[in-house]
């Protein structure tokens, strides 16, 4: 696989410090709704978004392939990309499962995020592939939801995402980092995590919270 462009962030950062950094830079609406949770909270989701916009459907016309754009997106995933499937929060649309996981993983993709459902949970956990979703259910998307467009701006979990934005998720939830400010965000987050390490060490030595906060300004 190609060199991981997010290796340092994967080792040193965590989502809450990145969320705080986004807040400090004026981007206060980048955390996905709390209902969007990891299937396995030991896995870290970090990579570039590739978006798919779903629409609700109620039948499949004869001769029509309802998976055409979904397949096109997954087959075009590049290393360190994340499939972001916006379903409008529809609890009947389950866009992700074991087979898409297997195909995406083979392309070098590093995860998936959806406000729809996911299934084949045990198999996905066994593959150690990070997936965040709004729920778990056995439903297939066929006849319920269909990709209307790929690589377009989408909104899911209250957050606007464009292809190329950075998605970062761990046990605390997930955030989207707009591509135009990612360098600024990561630089500030590395600085903040260093300050948090100093704060933690001082508190562990028994220093009072008030004095530590006065010195470092971090809580």
LUMPAKE-621833 format. One record per residue: residue number from 1; x, y, z of N, C-alpha, C in turn; residue in one letter. Coordinates in pm, whole numbers. Layout:
<recs>
rec i NUM&nX X&nY Y&nZ Z&caX X&caY Y&caZ Z&cX X&cY Y&cZ Z&aa A
...
</recs>
This chain:
<recs>
rec i 1&nX 84&nY -119&nZ 0&caX 0&caY 0&caZ 0&cX 88&cY 124&cZ 0&aa X
rec i 2&nX 36&nY 234&nZ -56&caX 107&caY 360&caZ -58&cX 130&cY 410&cZ 85&aa X
rec i 3&nX 224&nY 503&nZ 98&caX 255&caY 561&caZ 228&cX 132&cY 632&cZ 285&aa X
rec i 4&nX 105&nY 611&nZ 412&caX -11&caY 669&caZ 478&cX 12&cY 819&cZ 501&aa X
rec i 5&nX -66&nY 907&nZ 434&caX -45&caY 1052&caZ 452&cX -90&cY 1101&cZ 589&aa X
rec i 6&nX -164&nY 1017&nZ 662&caX -217&caY 1057&caZ 793&cX -152&cY 979&cZ 907&aa X
rec i 7&nX -35&nY 921&nZ 881&caX 27&caY 832&caZ 979&cX 52&cY 902&cZ 1112&aa X
rec i 8&nX 105&nY 1023&nZ 1109&caX 135&caY 1094&caZ 1233&cX 8&cY 1127&cZ 1310&aa X
rec i 9&nX -94&nY 1171&nZ 1239&caX -223&caY 1201&caZ 1304&cX -284&cY 1075&cZ 1363&aa X
rec i 10&nX -271&nY 966&nZ 1293&caX -326&caY 838&caZ 1341&cX -259&cY 795&cZ 1471&aa X
rec i 11&nX -129&nY 823&nZ 1482&caX -55&caY 783&caZ 1602&cX -80&cY 878&cZ 1720&aa X
rec i 12&nX -87&nY 1008&nZ 1693&caX -78&caY 1106&caZ 1802&cX -208&cY 1178&cZ 1836&aa X
rec i 13&nX -302&nY 1183&nZ 1742&caX -422&caY 1263&caZ 1765&cX -542&cY 1176&cZ 1799&aa X
rec i 14&nX -645&nY 1240&nZ 1851&caX -772&caY 1174&caZ 1877&cX -883&cY 1273&cZ 1846&aa X
rec i 15&nX -1003&nY 1222&nZ 1827&caX -1109&caY 1304&caZ 1769&cX -1148&cY 1422&cZ 1857&aa X
rec i 16&nX -1150&nY 1404&nZ 1988&caX -1194&caY 1515&caZ 2072&cX -1101&cY 1635&cZ 2061&aa X
rec i 17&nX -969&nY 1613&nZ 2049&caX -878&caY 1726&caZ 2037&cX -893&cY 1792&cZ 1900&aa X
rec i 18&nX -922&nY 1713&nZ 1796&caX -945&caY 1770&caZ 1663&cX -1075&cY 1850&cZ 1662&aa X
rec i 19&nX -1178&nY 1799&nZ 1729&caX -1304&caY 1872&caZ 1739&cX -1285&cY 2005&cZ 1810&aa X
rec i 20&nX -1208&nY 2005&nZ 1920&caX -1179&caY 2130&caZ 1991&cX -1103&cY 2227&cZ 1902&aa X
rec i 21&nX -1010&nY 2174&nZ 1824&caX -931&caY 2258&caZ 1733&cX -1021&cY 2321&cZ 1628&aa X
rec i 22&nX -1111&nY 2243&nZ 1571&caX -1206&caY 2297&caZ 1473&cX -1291&cY 2407&cZ 1536&aa X
rec i 23&nX -1339&nY 2382&nZ 1658&caX -1415&caY 2486&caZ 1730&cX -1334&cY 2614&cZ 1741&aa X
rec i 24&nX -1208&nY 2601&nZ 1781&caX -1123&caY 2718&caZ 1802&cX -1096&cY 2797&cZ 1676&aa X
rec i 25&nX -1104&nY 2730&nZ 1563&caX -1082&caY 2797&caZ 1434&cX -1212&cY 2848&cZ 1372&aa X
rec i 26&nX -1323&nY 2831&nZ 1446&caX -1451&caY 2882&caZ 1399&cX -1535&cY 2783&cZ 1323&aa X
rec i 27&nX -1491&nY 2658&nZ 1316&caX -1567&caY 2553&caZ 1247&cX -1637&cY 2469&cZ 1354&aa X
rec i 28&nX -1754&nY 2515&nZ 1395&caX -1821&caY 2458&caZ 1512&cX -1932&cY 2359&cZ 1478&aa X
rec i 29&nX -1941&nY 2322&nZ 1351&caX -2048&caY 2231&caZ 1309&cX -1990&cY 2114&cZ 1231&aa X
rec i 30&nX -1881&nY 2057&nZ 1279&caX -1809&caY 1953&caZ 1204&cX -1819&cY 1815&cZ 1268&aa X
rec i 31&nX -1881&nY 1805&nZ 1384&caX -1894&caY 1674&caZ 1450&cX -2026&cY 1609&cZ 1408&aa X
rec i 32&nX -2018&nY 1485&nZ 1363&caX -2138&caY 1412&caZ 1322&cX -2227&cY 1384&cZ 1443&aa X
rec i 33&nX -2356&nY 1371&nZ 1418&caX -2454&caY 1345&caZ 1524&cX -2411&cY 1225&cZ 1607&aa X
rec i 34&nX -2440&nY 1228&nZ 1738&caX -2397&caY 1119&caZ 1827&cX -2449&cY 981&cZ 1787&aa X
rec i 35&nX -2558&nY 978&nZ 1709&caX -2613&caY 849&caZ 1668&cX -2522&cY 776&cZ 1570&aa X
rec i 36&nX -2431&nY 848&nZ 1506&caX -2339&caY 784&caZ 1411&cX -2219&cY 732&cZ 1489&aa X
rec i 37&nX -2215&nY 599&nZ 1506&caX -2121&caY 534&caZ 1595&cX -2038&cY 427&cZ 1523&aa X
rec i 38&nX -1919&nY 397&nZ 1576&caX -1837&caY 292&caZ 1515&cX -1890&cY 153&cZ 1547&aa X
rec i 39&nX -1875&nY 62&nZ 1451&caX -1906&caY -78&caZ 1479&cX -1808&cY -136&cZ 1579&aa X
rec i 40&nX -1685&nY -89&nZ 1576&caX -1581&caY -137&caZ 1665&cX -1505&cY -15&cZ 1716&aa X
rec i 41&nX -1524&nY 21&nZ 1844&caX -1464&caY 145&caZ 1891&cX -1315&cY 134&cZ 1920&aa X
rec i 42&nX -1253&nY 21&nZ 1887&caX -1107&caY 13&caZ 1894&cX -1041&cY 56&cZ 1763&aa X
rec i 43&nX -1121&nY 74&nZ 1659&caX -1068&caY 112&caZ 1528&cX -1073&cY 263&cZ 1509&aa X
rec i 44&nX -974&nY 318&nZ 1438&caX -967&caY 460&caZ 1405&cX -1002&cY 478&cZ 1258&aa X
rec i 45&nX -1092&nY 571&nZ 1230&caX -1132&caY 604&caZ 1094&cX -1064&cY 734&cZ 1055&aa X
rec i 46&nX -976&nY 730&nZ 955&caX -903&caY 850&caZ 915&cX -863&cY 839&cZ 769&aa X
rec i 47&nX -918&nY 929&nZ 688&caX -888&caY 929&caZ 546&cX -969&cY 1035&cZ 474&aa X
rec i 48&nX -963&nY 1033&nZ 341&caX -1034&caY 1133&caZ 259&cX -1170&cY 1079&cZ 214&aa X
rec i 49&nX -1269&nY 1165&nZ 223&caX -1406&caY 1127&caZ 187&cX -1423&cY 1110&cZ 37&aa X
rec i 50&nX -1504&nY 1010&nZ 1&caX -1562&caY 997&caZ -133&cX -1712&cY 983&cZ -111&aa X
rec i 51&nX -1788&nY 1075&nZ -162&caX -1929&caY 1084&caZ -125&cX -2023&cY 1014&cZ -223&aa X
rec i 52&nX -2133&nY 963&nZ -166&caX -2244&caY 908&caZ -245&cX -2373&cY 961&cZ -185&aa X
rec i 53&nX -2460&nY 1012&nZ -269&caX -2589&caY 1067&caZ -226&cX -2699&cY 970&cZ -264&aa X
rec i 54&nX -2769&nY 917&nZ -163&caX -2878&caY 822&caZ -186&cX -3012&cY 895&cZ -195&aa X
rec i 55&nX -3104&nY 835&nZ -268&caX -3243&caY 882&caZ -270&cX -3333&cY 763&cZ -238&aa X
rec i 56&nX -3445&nY 792&nZ -180&caX -3540&caY 686&caZ -146&cX -3610&cY 637&cZ -273&aa X
rec i 57&nX -3627&nY 507&nZ -285&caX -3703&caY 447&caZ -395&cX -3798&cY 344&cZ -335&aa X
rec i 58&nX -3893&nY 300&nZ -418&caX -3994&caY 207&caZ -368&cX -4007&cY 81&cZ -455&aa X
rec i 59&nX -3933&nY 76&nZ -565&caX -3933&caY -44&caZ -648&cX -3812&cY -38&cZ -739&aa X
rec i 60&nX -3783&nY -148&nZ -805&caX -3672&caY -155&caZ -901&cX -3730&cY -190&cZ -1038&aa X
rec i 61&nX -3725&nY -97&nZ -1133&caX -3778&caY -126&caZ -1267&cX -3708&cY -246&cZ -1331&aa X
rec i 62&nX -3781&nY -319&nZ -1410&caX -3726&caY -436&caZ -1478&cX -3606&cY -396&cZ -1564&aa X
rec i 63&nX -3499&nY -471&nZ -1551&caX -3378&caY -446&caZ -1629&cX -3288&cY -338&cZ -1574&aa X
rec i 64&nX -3329&nY -277&nZ -1463&caX -3250&caY -168&caZ -1404&cX -3154&cY -222&cZ -1299&aa X
rec i 65&nX -3030&nY -174&nZ -1299&caX -2932&caY -212&caZ -1197&cX -2932&cY -106&cZ -1088&aa X
rec i 66&nX -2989&nY -134&nZ -972&caX -2997&caY -33&caZ -867&cX -2864&cY -6&cZ -798&aa X
rec i 67&nX -2766&nY -89&nZ -827&caX -2636&caY -74&caZ -761&cX -2531&cY -5&cZ -849&aa X
rec i 68&nX -2569&nY 44&nZ -966&caX -2471&caY 89&caZ -1066&cX -2376&cY 196&cZ -1011&aa X
rec i 69&nX -2429&nY 304&nZ -955&caX -2342&caY 411&caZ -907&cX -2270&cY 371&cZ -778&aa X
rec i 70&nX -2334&nY 291&nZ -697&caX -2270&caY 240&caZ -576&cX -2146&cY 159&cZ -613&aa X
rec i 71&nX -2161&nY 72&nZ -712&caX -2048&caY -9&caZ -760&cX -1939&cY 81&cZ -818&aa X
rec i 72&nX -1980&nY 182&nZ -895&caX -1883&caY 272&caZ -957&cX -1799&cY 343&cZ -852&aa X
rec i 73&nX -1862&nY 387&nZ -745&caX -1787&caY 455&caZ -639&cX -1689&cY 360&cZ -572&aa X
rec i 74&nX -1736&nY 243&nZ -532&caX -1650&caY 149&caZ -460&cX -1533&cY 104&cZ -549&aa X
rec i 75&nX -1560&nY 77&nZ -676&caX -1453&caY 34&caZ -767&cX -1350&cY 144&cZ -792&aa X
rec i 76&nX -1388&nY 270&nZ -768&caX -1297&caY 383&caZ -793&cX -1227&cY 432&cZ -666&aa X
rec i 77&nX -1253&nY 368&nZ -552&caX -1187&caY 410&caZ -429&cX -1036&cY 394&cZ -439&aa X
rec i 78&nX -965&nY 492&nZ -384&caX -820&caY 491&caZ -384&cX -769&cY 465&cZ -242&aa X
rec i 79&nX -639&nY 432&nZ -228&caX -583&caY 414&caZ -94&cX -609&cY 534&cZ -4&aa X
rec i 80&nX -645&nY 504&nZ 120&caX -670&caY 603&caZ 225&cX -793&cY 689&cZ 199&aa X
rec i 81&nX -885&nY 637&nZ 120&caX -1015&caY 704&caZ 103&cX -1122&cY 632&cZ 186&aa X
rec i 82&nX -1229&nY 707&nZ 214&caX -1341&caY 658&caZ 294&cX -1470&cY 679&cZ 217&aa X
rec i 83&nX -1550&nY 575&nZ 204&caX -1681&caY 588&caZ 141&cX -1776&cY 656&cZ 239&aa X
rec i 84&nX -1834&nY 768&nZ 197&caX -1929&caY 843&caZ 281&cX -2065&cY 836&cZ 213&aa X
rec i 85&nX -2158&nY 763&nZ 273&caX -2287&caY 732&caZ 210&cX -2399&cY 808&cZ 281&aa X
rec i 86&nX -2450&nY 912&nZ 216&caX -2552&caY 998&caZ 275&cX -2691&cY 947&cZ 236&aa X
rec i 87&nX -2765&nY 901&nZ 336&caX -2896&caY 838&caZ 313&cX -3012&cY 922&cZ 366&aa X
rec i 88&nX -2984&nY 1045&nZ 404&caX -3089&caY 1129&caZ 460&cX -3141&cY 1077&cZ 593&aa X
rec i 89&nX -3062&nY 997&nZ 661&caX -3105&caY 940&caZ 789&cX -3217&cY 840&cZ 778&aa X
rec i 90&nX -3240&nY 788&nZ 657&caX -3351&caY 695&caZ 635&cX -3320&cY 559&cZ 700&aa X
rec i 91&nX -3401&nY 517&nZ 796&caX -3373&caY 391&caZ 867&cX -3404&cY 267&cZ 785&aa X
rec i 92&nX -3451&nY 284&nZ 662&caX -3478&caY 169&caZ 576&cX -3366&cY 144&cZ 475&aa X
rec i 93&nX -3268&nY 236&nZ 469&caX -3161&caY 222&caZ 372&cX -3036&cY 170&cZ 440&aa X
rec i 94&nX -2991&nY 53&nZ 396&caX -2869&caY -9&caZ 450&cX -2766&cY -22&cZ 341&aa X
rec i 95&nX -2682&nY 81&nZ 320&caX -2592&caY 80&caZ 204&cX -2464&cY -2&cZ 221&aa X
rec i 96&nX -2431&nY -43&nZ 344&caX -2297&caY -103&caZ 363&cX -2305&cY -240&cZ 427&aa X
rec i 97&nX -2218&nY -330&nZ 378&caX -2213&caY -465&caZ 433&cX -2080&cY -530&cZ 403&aa X
rec i 98&nX -2074&nY -661&nZ 419&caX -1948&caY -734&caZ 408&cX -1887&cY -726&cZ 268&aa X
rec i 99&nX -1969&nY -739&nZ 164&caX -1913&caY -744&caZ 29&cX -1854&cY -610&cZ -13&aa X
rec i 100&nX -1921&nY -499&nZ 20&caX -1865&caY -368&caZ -10&cX -1739&cY -344&cZ 72&aa X
rec i 101&nX -1740&nY -392&nZ 196&caX -1621&caY -381&caZ 280&cX -1503&cY -454&cZ 216&aa X
rec i 102&nX -1528&nY -576&nZ 170&caX -1422&caY -655&caZ 109&cX -1367&cY -587&cZ -16&aa X
rec i 103&nX -1456&nY -534&nZ -100&caX -1414&caY -467&caZ -223&cX -1338&cY -338&cZ -192&aa X
rec i 104&nX -1389&nY -260&nZ -96&caX -1324&caY -133&caZ -61&cX -1186&cY -158&cZ 0&aa X
rec i 105&nX -1179&nY -255&nZ 86&caX -1052&caY -289&caZ 151&cX -947&cY -332&cZ 49&aa X
rec i 106&nX -989&nY -406&nZ -53&caX -897&caY -450&caZ -157&cX -844&cY -334&cZ -240&aa X
rec i 107&nX -919&nY -224&nZ -247&caX -876&caY -105&caZ -320&cX -782&cY -19&cZ -237&aa X
rec i 108&nX -768&nY -51&nZ -109&caX -684&caY 30&caZ -20&cX -762&cY 134&cZ 57&aa X
rec i 109&nX -895&nY 134&nZ 44&caX -978&caY 225&caZ 122&cX -965&cY 192&cZ 271&aa X
rec i 110&nX -995&nY 291&nZ 355&caX -968&caY 273&caZ 498&cX -1093&cY 287&cZ 585&aa X
rec i 111&nX -1212&nY 285&nZ 524&caX -1331&caY 289&caZ 607&cX -1454&cY 335&cZ 532&aa X
rec i 112&nX -1565&nY 339&nZ 605&caX -1692&caY 386&caZ 552&cX -1767&cY 458&cZ 663&aa X
rec i 113&nX -1848&nY 555&nZ 622&caX -1932&caY 629&caZ 716&cX -2066&cY 654&cZ 651&aa X
rec i 114&nX -2175&nY 628&nZ 723&caX -2308&caY 647&caZ 668&cX -2406&cY 687&cZ 777&aa X
rec i 115&nX -2509&nY 762&nZ 738&caX -2620&caY 788&caZ 829&cX -2733&cY 689&cZ 804&aa X
rec i 116&nX -2705&nY 586&nZ 726&caX -2797&caY 474&caZ 708&cX -2755&cY 358&cZ 796&aa X
rec i 117&nX -2797&nY 238&nZ 754&caX -2768&caY 118&caZ 833&cX -2650&cY 40&cZ 775&aa X
rec i 118&nX -2596&nY -47&nZ 856&caX -2492&caY -139&caZ 811&cX -2532&cY -279&cZ 857&aa X
rec i 119&nX -2491&nY -380&nZ 779&caX -2520&caY -519&caZ 816&cX -2394&cY -604&cZ 801&aa X
rec i 120&nX -2404&nY -731&nZ 829&caX -2289&caY -823&caZ 824&cX -2182&cY -778&cZ 925&aa X
rec i 121&nX -2228&nY -739&nZ 1041&caX -2142&caY -674&caZ 1140&cX -2026&cY -765&cZ 1185&aa X
rec i 122&nX -2055&nY -891&nZ 1213&caX -1948&caY -979&caZ 1261&cX -1838&cY -994&cZ 1158&aa X
rec i 123&nX -1878&nY -1005&nZ 1030&caX -1778&caY -1021&caZ 924&cX -1694&cY -894&cZ 909&aa X
rec i 124&nX -1757&nY -776&nZ 920&caX -1683&caY -650&caZ 907&cX -1586&cY -634&cZ 1022&aa X
rec i 125&nX -1630&nY -667&nZ 1143&caX -1539&caY -659&caZ 1258&cX -1420&cY -753&cZ 1241&aa X
rec i 126&nX -1446&nY -869&nZ 1186&caX -1339&caY -966&caZ 1165&cX -1236&cY -912&cZ 1065&aa X
rec i 127&nX -1282&nY -834&nZ 967&caX -1193&caY -774&caZ 868&cX -1118&cY -652&cZ 922&aa X
rec i 128&nX -1157&nY -605&nZ 1043&caX -1092&caY -491&caZ 1109&cX -1100&cY -365&cZ 1022&aa X
rec i 129&nX -1216&nY -348&nZ 960&caX -1239&caY -234&caZ 871&cX -1326&cY -132&cZ 945&aa X
rec i 130&nX -1278&nY -9&nZ 964&caX -1356&caY 89&caZ 1039&cX -1483&cY 132&cZ 964&aa X
rec i 131&nX -1596&nY 114&nZ 1029&caX -1725&caY 156&caZ 973&cX -1804&cY 230&cZ 1080&aa X
rec i 132&nX -1852&nY 348&nZ 1046&caX -1940&caY 425&caZ 1133&cX -2078&cY 431&cZ 1067&aa X
rec i 133&nX -2182&nY 410&nZ 1145&caX -2318&caY 411&caZ 1090&cX -2416&cY 461&cZ 1194&aa X
rec i 134&nX -2539&nY 488&nZ 1147&caX -2646&caY 533&caZ 1237&cX -2722&cY 417&cZ 1297&aa X
rec i 135&nX -2688&nY 294&nZ 1257&caX -2758&caY 180&caZ 1312&cX -2719&cY 52&cZ 1242&aa X
rec i 136&nX -2768&nY -58&nZ 1296&caX -2743&caY -191&caZ 1242&cX -2876&cY -254&cZ 1206&aa X
rec i 137&nX -2883&nY -316&nZ 1089&caX -3006&caY -383&caZ 1047&cX -2980&cY -473&cZ 928&aa X
rec i 138&nX -3068&nY -568&nZ 902&caX -3045&caY -666&caZ 796&cX -3090&cY -620&cZ 657&aa X
rec i 139&nX -3154&nY -502&nZ 646&caX -3215&caY -461&caZ 520&cX -3113&cY -433&cZ 411&aa X
rec i 140&nX -3144&nY -479&nZ 291&caX -3069&caY -442&caZ 171&cX -3125&cY -309&cZ 123&aa X
rec i 141&nX -3041&nY -229&nZ 58&caX -3088&caY -101&caZ 4&cX -3175&cY -120&cZ -121&aa X
rec i 142&nX -3166&nY -235&nZ -186&caX -3240&caY -258&caZ -309&cX -3390&cY -239&cZ -289&aa X
rec i 143&nX -3449&nY -152&nZ -372&caX -3592&caY -125&caZ -361&cX -3628&cY -28&cZ -250&aa X
rec i 144&nX -3526&nY 23&nZ -180&caX -3549&caY 119&caZ -71&cX -3469&cY 247&cZ -89&aa X
rec i 145&nX -3346&nY 233&nZ -137&caX -3261&caY 348&caZ -161&cX -3163&cY 319&cZ -273&aa X
rec i 146&nX -3125&nY 425&nZ -343&caX -3037&caY 409&caZ -458&cX -2948&cY 532&cZ -470&aa X
rec i 147&nX -2822&nY 512&nZ -507&caX -2731&caY 625&caZ -524&cX -2776&cY 708&cZ -644&aa X
rec i 148&nX -2797&nY 837&nZ -618&caX -2838&caY 930&caZ -724&cX -2718&cY 1002&cZ -785&aa X
rec i 149&nX -2613&nY 1020&nZ -704&caX -2494&caY 1092&caZ -754&cX -2376&cY 1057&cZ -665&aa X
rec i 150&nX -2257&nY 1061&nZ -722&caX -2135&caY 1039&caZ -646&cX -2044&cY 1160&cZ -660&aa X
rec i 151&nX -1958&nY 1177&nZ -561&caX -1863&caY 1289&caZ -557&cX -1933&cY 1424&cZ -568&aa X
rec i 152&nX -2044&nY 1437&nZ -496&caX -2115&caY 1564&caZ -485&cX -2120&cY 1602&cZ -337&aa X
rec i 153&nX -2137&nY 1731&nZ -304&caX -2152&caY 1769&caZ -164&cX -2275&cY 1701&cZ -104&aa X
rec i 154&nX -2260&nY 1649&nZ 17&caX -2371&caY 1583&caZ 86&cX -2378&cY 1637&cZ 228&aa X
rec i 155&nX -2492&nY 1612&nZ 292&caX -2504&caY 1642&caZ 435&cX -2555&cY 1517&cZ 504&aa X
rec i 156&nX -2485&nY 1477&nZ 610&caX -2530&caY 1363&caZ 689&cX -2487&cY 1385&cZ 833&aa X
rec i 157&nX -2573&nY 1341&nZ 923&caX -2544&caY 1362&caZ 1064&cX -2522&cY 1507&cZ 1100&aa X
rec i 158&nX -2587&nY 1599&nZ 1024&caX -2576&caY 1741&caZ 1052&cX -2451&cY 1808&cZ 999&aa X
rec i 159&nX -2369&nY 1736&nZ 920&caX -2241&caY 1790&caZ 873&cX -2236&cY 1785&cZ 719&aa X
rec i 160&nX -2191&nY 1893&nZ 659&caX -2170&caY 1896&caZ 515&cX -2033&cY 1834&cZ 484&aa X
rec i 161&nX -2030&nY 1746&nZ 385&caX -1907&caY 1678&caZ 347&cX -1892&cY 1684&cZ 195&aa X
rec i 162&nX -1771&nY 1712&nZ 151&caX -1737&caY 1706&caZ 10&cX -1628&cY 1603&cZ -11&aa X
rec i 163&nX -1625&nY 1542&nZ -127&caX -1515&caY 1450&caZ -159&cX -1383&cY 1524&cZ -144&aa X
rec i 164&nX -1289&nY 1461&nZ -75&caX -1159&caY 1523&caZ -49&cX -1145&cY 1576&cZ 92&aa X
rec i 165&nX -1257&nY 1601&nZ 161&caX -1250&caY 1639&caZ 301&cX -1193&cY 1522&cZ 382&aa X
rec i 166&nX -1136&nY 1552&nZ 498&caX -1081&caY 1448&caZ 584&cX -1186&cY 1406&cZ 686&aa X
rec i 167&nX -1205&nY 1276&nZ 700&caX -1294&caY 1220&caZ 802&cX -1207&cY 1157&cZ 909&aa X
rec i 168&nX -1236&nY 1191&nZ 1035&caX -1158&caY 1137&caZ 1148&cX -1258&cY 1087&cZ 1252&aa X
rec i 169&nX -1248&nY 957&nZ 1286&caX -1339&caY 899&caZ 1382&cX -1269&cY 804&cZ 1477&aa X
rec i 170&nX -1314&nY 803&nZ 1602&caX -1267&caY 704&caZ 1699&cX -1381&cY 675&cZ 1796&aa X
rec i 171&nX -1352&nY 626&nZ 1914&caX -1457&caY 584&caZ 2007&cX -1546&cY 699&cZ 2051&aa X
rec i 172&nX -1498&nY 823&nZ 2040&caX -1577&caY 939&caZ 2082&cX -1672&cY 990&cZ 1975&aa X
rec i 173&nX -1661&nY 940&nZ 1852&caX -1745&caY 989&caZ 1743&cX -1659&cY 1024&cZ 1623&aa X
rec i 174&nX -1713&nY 1107&nZ 1535&caX -1640&caY 1140&caZ 1412&cX -1662&cY 1286&cZ 1375&aa X
rec i 175&nX -1562&nY 1343&nZ 1307&caX -1569&caY 1479&caZ 1257&cX -1525&cY 1482&cZ 1111&aa X
rec i 176&nX -1567&nY 1589&nZ 1043&caX -1521&caY 1615&caZ 906&cX -1435&cY 1740&cZ 909&aa X
rec i 177&nX -1318&nY 1732&nZ 848&caX -1225&caY 1845&caZ 840&cX -1227&cY 1896&cZ 696&aa X
rec i 178&nX -1278&nY 2017&nZ 671&caX -1279&caY 2069&caZ 534&cX -1138&cY 2071&cZ 475&aa X
rec i 179&nX -1127&nY 2029&nZ 352&caX -994&caY 2016&caZ 291&cX -919&cY 2149&cZ 289&aa X
rec i 180&nX -991&nY 2260&nZ 273&caX -926&caY 2390&caZ 260&cX -853&cY 2433&cZ 388&aa X
rec i 181&nX -888&nY 2372&nZ 503&caX -823&caY 2412&caZ 628&cX -753&cY 2295&cZ 697&aa X
rec i 182&nX -737&nY 2183&nZ 629&caX -683&caY 2064&caZ 698&cX -542&cY 2085&cZ 752&aa X
rec i 183&nX -456&nY 2155&nZ 678&caX -319&caY 2176&caZ 726&cX -319&cY 2260&cZ 853&aa X
rec i 184&nX -402&nY 2364&nZ 854&caX -413&caY 2450&caZ 971&cX -469&cY 2372&cZ 1091&aa X
rec i 185&nX -569&nY 2289&nZ 1065&caX -631&caY 2211&caZ 1171&cX -532&cY 2112&cZ 1231&aa X
rec i 186&nX -462&nY 2037&nZ 1147&caX -369&caY 1937&caZ 1199&cX -253&cY 2003&cZ 1274&aa X
rec i 187&nX -200&nY 2115&nZ 1221&caX -91&caY 2182&caZ 1290&cX -134&cY 2228&cZ 1429&aa X
rec i 188&nX -253&nY 2288&nZ 1437&caX -303&caY 2336&caZ 1566&cX -334&cY 2219&cZ 1660&aa X
rec i 189&nX -386&nY 2108&nZ 1605&caX -420&caY 1992&caZ 1687&cX -295&cY 1928&cZ 1746&aa X
rec i 190&nX -187&nY 1920&nZ 1669&caX -62&caY 1865&caZ 1723&cX -12&cY 1951&cZ 1839&aa X
rec i 191&nX -24&nY 2084&nZ 1824&caX 15&caY 2173&caZ 1932&cX -71&cY 2155&cZ 2055&aa X
rec i 192&nX -201&nY 2140&nZ 2033&caX -294&caY 2124&caZ 2145&cX -270&cY 1993&cZ 2219&aa X
rec i 193&nX -243&nY 1886&nZ 2146&caX -223&caY 1757&caZ 2214&cX -94&cY 1760&cZ 2296&aa X
rec i 194&nX 5&nY 1835&nZ 2253&caX 127&caY 1850&caZ 2333&cX 95&cY 1922&cZ 2463&aa X
rec i 195&nX 12&nY 2027&nZ 2454&caX -31&caY 2098&caZ 2575&cX -113&cY 2010&cZ 2667&aa X
rec i 196&nX -197&nY 1924&nZ 2610&caX -276&caY 1833&caZ 2692&cX -186&cY 1732&cZ 2764&aa X
rec i 197&nX -81&nY 1688&nZ 2695&caX 11&caY 1594&caZ 2760&cX 78&cY 1659&cZ 2882&aa X
rec i 198&nX 117&nY 1786&nZ 2868&caX 178&caY 1858&caZ 2980&cX 77&cY 1877&cZ 3093&aa X
rec i 199&nX -47&nY 1909&nZ 3057&caX -153&caY 1927&caZ 3156&cX -178&cY 1797&cZ 3232&aa X
rec i 200&nX -186&nY 1687&nZ 3159&caX -211&caY 1557&caZ 3220&cX -99&cY 1519&cZ 3318&aa X
rec i 201&nX 25&nY 1544&nZ 3276&caX 139&caY 1510&caZ 3361&cX 136&cY 1590&cZ 3491&aa X
rec i 202&nX 101&nY 1719&nZ 3481&caX 95&caY 1804&caZ 3600&cX -15&cY 1758&cZ 3694&aa X
rec i 203&nX -129&nY 1723&nZ 3639&caX -240&caY 1675&caZ 3723&cX -205&cY 1542&cZ 3789&aa X
rec i 204&nX -135&nY 1456&nZ 3715&caX -96&caY 1326&caZ 3770&cX 3&cY 1342&cZ 3886&aa X
rec i 205&nX 81&nY 1453&nZ 3884&caX 175&caY 1480&caZ 3994&cX 103&cY 1534&cZ 4118&aa X
rec i 206&nX -27&nY 1562&nZ 4103&caX -104&caY 1609&caZ 4217&cX -126&cY 1759&cZ 4221&aa X
rec i 207&nX -85&nY 1832&nZ 4116&caX -108&caY 1976&caZ 4114&cX -258&cY 2004&cZ 4106&aa X
rec i 208&nX -299&nY 2117&nZ 4161&caX -440&caY 2155&caZ 4160&cX -485&cY 2191&cZ 4019&aa X
rec i 209&nX -608&nY 2151&nZ 3987&caX -663&caY 2177&caZ 3855&cX -662&cY 2326&cZ 3823&aa X
rec i 210&nX -696&nY 2409&nZ 3920&caX -702&caY 2553&caZ 3896&cX -567&cY 2609&cZ 3853&aa X
rec i 211&nX -460&nY 2566&nZ 3921&caX -328&caY 2620&caZ 3886&cX -278&cY 2565&cZ 3753&aa X
rec i 212&nX -311&nY 2440&nZ 3726&caX -269&caY 2381&caZ 3598&cX -342&cY 2448&cZ 3483&aa X
rec i 213&nX -472&nY 2473&nZ 3503&caX -548&caY 2541&caZ 3398&cX -495&cY 2683&cZ 3376&aa X
rec i 214&nX -460&nY 2751&nZ 3484&caX -407&caY 2886&caZ 3470&cX -278&cY 2887&cZ 3389&aa X
rec i 215&nX -195&nY 2783&nZ 3408&caX -66&caY 2775&caZ 3340&cX -79&cY 2735&cZ 3194&aa X
rec i 216&nX -164&nY 2635&nZ 3166&caX -170&caY 2582&caZ 3030&cX -294&cY 2625&cZ 2953&aa X
rec i 217&nX -402&nY 2663&nZ 3024&caX -524&caY 2707&caZ 2958&cX -597&cY 2595&cZ 2884&aa X
rec i 218&nX -578&nY 2472&nZ 2929&caX -637&caY 2356&caZ 2862&cX -718&cY 2276&cZ 2962&aa X
rec i 219&nX -837&nY 2236&nZ 2921&caX -922&caY 2156&caZ 3010&cX -1000&cY 2054&cZ 2928&aa X
</recs>
